[in-house]
Amino acid sequence: MSVYYTAPWDGSKATAFQRGFRMIVGNPFIRNETAANQYRQLTFTCLDALDTRTGETKSMPNRICKEAIMANVRFPTCWDGKNLDCADHSSHVAYP
């Protein structure tokens, strides 16, 4: 996997996570659509052309995608600044 750090909107410096840092995306215990609608951390886009960036869905496309299926994974962007991990792999990070 490639990880890219982008400059924060306020012009401050982006800092790489320390060795041993862990986190997960979303909630692995979600089992129904109503609960899943609370989250947009994992979505999919059916690429009909390589520059397609519209038509995000919360489930895998159910049709043929001419070019590919793009998975959009949005990790939390806020960290508590001290814990590298926790039992649920998510309490030490948050979405703004």
C-alpha positions in Angstrom: 0.0 0.0 0.0 1.2 3.5 -0.7 0.6 6.2 1.9 0.6 9.8 0.9 0.8 12.7 3.4 -0.8 15.9 2.1 -0.2 19.3 3.6 -2.8 20.4 6.1 -5.2 23.1 5.0 -3.8 25.6 7.5 -0.3 25.3 6.2 1.1 23.5 9.2 3.5 20.6 8.8 2.3 17.0 8.2 4.1 14.4 10.3 4.4 10.7 9.6 3.1 8.3 12.3 5.5 6.7 14.7 6.6 3.1 14.1 4.0 0.8 15.6 1.0 3.1 15.0 -2.2 1.1 14.0 -5.7 2.1 13.1 -8.7 0.7 11.2 -11.2 2.3 8.9 -14.9 2.4 9.8 -16.6 -0.1 12.1 -16.1 -3.8 11.5 -19.2 -4.7 13.5 -21.7 -2.9 11.1 -24.1 -5.4 9.8 -27.0 -3.4 8.3 -27.5 -0.6 5.8 -28.9 1.9 8.4 -25.8 1.6 10.5 -23.5 1.7 7.5 -25.1 5.0 6.4 -23.4 6.6 9.4 -20.0 6.0 7.8 -18.4 7.0 4.5 -14.9 5.7 5.2 -15.1 2.9 2.6 -16.8 3.6 -0.7 -16.5 2.3 -4.3 -16.5 4.0 -7.7 -17.2 2.2 -11.0 -14.7 3.6 -13.4 -16.3 3.8 -16.9 -13.2 5.9 -17.9 -9.9 6.2 -16.1 -10.8 9.8 -15.1 -14.2 8.9 -13.6 -14.5 10.3 -10.0 -18.3 10.3 -9.6 -20.9 7.8 -8.6 -19.5 6.7 -5.2 -21.5 3.9 -3.6 -21.2 2.2 -0.2 -21.4 -1.3 -1.8 -19.4 -2.9 -4.6 -20.8 -2.0 -8.0 -23.3 -4.5 -9.3 -22.5 -3.8 -13.0 -19.6 -4.2 -15.3 -17.1 -1.3 -14.9 -15.3 -0.6 -18.2 -12.0 0.3 -16.7 -11.9 -0.7 -13.1 -13.4 -0.5 -9.6 -11.8 2.1 -7.4 -12.0 1.6 -3.6 -11.9 4.8 -1.6 -10.6 4.3 1.9 -10.7 7.3 4.2 -8.6 6.9 7.3 -9.2 9.0 10.4 -7.2 12.3 10.3 -7.2 13.1 14.0 -4.9 11.3 16.5 -4.8 11.7 20.3 -1.0 12.3 20.0 0.1 9.7 22.5 -1.4 6.2 21.9 0.0 4.2 19.0 -2.8 1.7 19.3 -5.7 0.6 21.5 -7.8 -2.5 22.0 -10.4 -1.5 19.3 -7.7 0.0 17.0 -9.9 3.2 16.7 -10.5 5.0 20.1 -7.1 6.8 19.7 -8.1 8.3 16.4 -11.2 10.2 15.1 -12.8 11.8 12.0 -13.2 15.5 12.4 
